[in-house]
Amino acid sequence: PGNGTSTIARNAVRRAEALARHYRVTIVSGGFLPDFPPSIGSVQVPVPDLRILRRFCHVPNEVTFALGVRRALGNPQESAPVSFVLCHGYSLAYFVGRYFRKERDVPFGMVMHGHIFERPRGTYDARVTAYYRAIAPACYREADLVVALSPDLARLAGTRGSPAERVLVAPNGIDLGDLGLRRPLPARRPLAGNEGPIRLLYVGRSGVEKGVNVLLDACARLRERQVPFHLDLVGPDRDFARTRRDLPELSIAGAAEHRGLLPRRELRPPSLRPVGL
């Protein structure tokens, strides 16, 4: 659901592009990226505007979108034959993937972008957590493929019921062209004492589930041990308001800076220069 510009949406499109080299791929979404590749088929499912529910709109959005996908693709006479369904998230796996498996004997997979039960307390409303706790076991148990973005997530999938042979680790990749690079940067040697400060870069939101507080605490420890470093924080201004207030309290205001939103091409190491808060 949404306008298709999220990181998850971008990664879904890139995975689809890779699969399209060997298979016929159709993306089903509530919205598409501006540069949605024309070589891939698409089905757009209307999603009602449930923002009136404010912070409680998350689950209704997911469920209504999933049921819309089922209506769009569930009639064999009105849709092309489907050989495999790859779902991004629990709700789609539960309501769409399992439906295709039961009604049309079509295998399904689930991309595991995170694991809700390992997130910090307070990340989700208790009722949202209860919803995921109710549907997640069936997703792990019945999915023919679970794509985990890290070895740790793969381990968690195994402890929640996914057979090891069905779990695949496939980290999100980085398009070097987005960063203005033609080839990977050379590997860095461990820093010697005279090579200047350690350069750290964080890109993303500063929500509690992202662990920015852990990063800032680690930087405070570096400062306590007199290890020179510089941290650039890149992300939306509204998300980092509290983080900016925390920097002086942690005594790292001179070494950690919020840069706001930056184009991807400006994330290359040479382009980030300390400018002060």
Summary of the structure (lengths in Angstrom):
residues: 277
radius of gyration: 21.3
end to end distance: 35.3
largest distance: 69.6
contacts: 717
relative contact order: 0.07
helix: 44%
strand: 15%
